[in-house]
Amino acid sequence: MKADAAMKHVAGEVESIVYRSAEDDWVVLRVVCRETSKRIAVVGHSGCQPGQIIEADGEWRENPPYGTQFAAERIVALSPTTPHGLASYLGSGVLPGVGPKLAQQMVQHFGMSLLEVLDAAPERVGEVKG
């Protein structure tokens, strides 16, 4: 793909990872599109996790037998922007020992400032019973 007028852009929240190659981080993502609120398939190379917002440049392709997919040349993963997204992200395995239930409790306790708490004072996670 070339960066030209034919390039398209999509953005949205990663709902799930359908497939991830262990060899090179090639992924098939289920993404809730920011513009349409529809679930779309995005394929490309990314280390993103559920709950993160992605912005991707690429093109739409038909992939039998899987259907329409957005083939991304570039995927940029951003921090989650909603409490649900933050809990999904942290509960996805990015933090050892934190599963979906504890992630949800942490978000309920700290709100959207949780990432700052983890960066600046990770010992405060002990305030959350779980």
C-alpha positions in Angstrom: 0.0 0.0 0.0 1.1 3.5 -0.7 0.4 6.6 1.4 -1.8 8.4 -1.2 -5.4 9.6 -1.7 -6.7 6.0 -1.7 -5.6 5.5 1.9 -8.5 5.4 4.4 -8.6 6.1 8.1 -10.5 4.3 10.9 -10.5 4.8 14.6 -12.3 3.0 17.5 -12.0 0.9 20.6 -10.5 -2.6 20.4 -13.3 -4.9 21.7 -11.3 -8.1 21.3 -8.4 -9.8 19.7 -9.7 -12.5 17.3 -6.2 -13.7 16.5 -2.6 -12.7 17.3 0.5 -14.3 15.7 3.1 -15.2 18.3 5.8 -14.6 15.7 5.3 -11.0 14.6 2.3 -9.4 16.3 0.1 -9.7 13.2 -3.5 -9.4 14.6 -7.1 -9.6 13.7 -9.0 -7.1 15.8 -12.7 -6.6 16.5 -13.0 -2.8 16.8 -16.1 -0.7 17.6 -15.7 2.1 15.0 -15.8 5.6 16.5 -17.6 7.1 13.5 -20.4 4.5 13.0 -20.5 2.5 16.3 -20.4 -0.7 14.2 -18.1 -3.6 14.8 -15.4 -3.9 12.2 -12.5 -6.3 11.6 -9.1 -4.6 11.4 -6.0 -6.6 10.4 -2.4 -5.6 10.6 0.6 -5.5 12.9 0.0 -4.1 16.4 0.7 -4.9 20.1 -2.6 -3.3 21.2 -4.9 -4.8 23.8 -8.7 -4.8 24.3 -9.9 -1.5 25.6 -7.3 0.6 23.8 -8.3 3.1 21.2 -6.7 2.6 17.8 -6.2 4.8 14.8 -5.4 2.9 11.6 -4.6 3.8 8.0 -5.1 1.4 5.2 -7.8 0.1 2.9 -11.0 -1.9 2.9 -10.6 -5.4 1.4 -12.9 -8.4 0.9 -11.4 -11.5 2.4 -13.3 -14.7 1.6 -14.4 -16.5 3.8 -14.0 -13.8 6.5 -15.8 -10.9 4.8 -14.9 -7.3 4.7 -11.8 -6.3 6.7 -9.8 -3.1 7.1 -6.2 -4.0 6.1 -4.1 -1.5 8.1 -0.7 -0.5 7.0 -0.3 1.5 10.2 -2.0 1.0 13.6 -1.4 3.5 16.4 -2.7 2.3 19.9 -3.8 5.0 22.3 -4.7 4.9 26.0 -8.3 3.9 26.8 -10.7 6.8 27.1 -13.6 5.3 29.0 -13.9 3.4 32.3 -15.1 0.3 30.4 -12.1 0.5 28.0 -9.7 1.0 30.9 -11.0 -2.0 32.7 -10.9 -4.1 29.5 -7.4 -3.0 28.8 -6.0 -3.7 32.3 -8.0 -7.0 32.6 -6.6 -8.2 29.3 -3.3 -9.4 30.8 -1.1 -6.4 30.4 -0.6 -6.4 34.2 0.5 -9.7 35.7 -2.0 -10.8 38.4 -4.8 -8.4 37.3 -7.8 -10.1 35.7 -11.1 -8.6 34.6 -12.6 -8.5 38.1 -9.7 -6.8 39.8 -9.3 -4.4 36.9 -13.0 -3.4 37.2 -12.6 -2.9 41.0 -9.5 -0.8 40.4 -11.3 1.4 37.9 -14.2 1.8 40.3 -11.8 2.9 43.0 -9.5 5.2 41.1 -11.6 6.2 38.0 -9.9 7.4 34.9 -6.9 8.5 37.0 -5.9 4.9 37.4 -3.1 5.0 34.8 -1.5 8.0 36.5 -1.8 6.2 39.9 0.0 3.1 38.4 2.8 5.3 37.0 3.3 7.5 40.0 2.3 5.4 43.0 1.7 1.8 42.1 1.7 0.8 45.8 -1.7 2.5 46.0 -3.2 -0.5 44.2 -3.2 -2.1 47.6 -6.1 0.2 48.6 -8.3 -2.0 46.3 -9.5 -5.1 48.0 -9.7 -8.0 45.6 
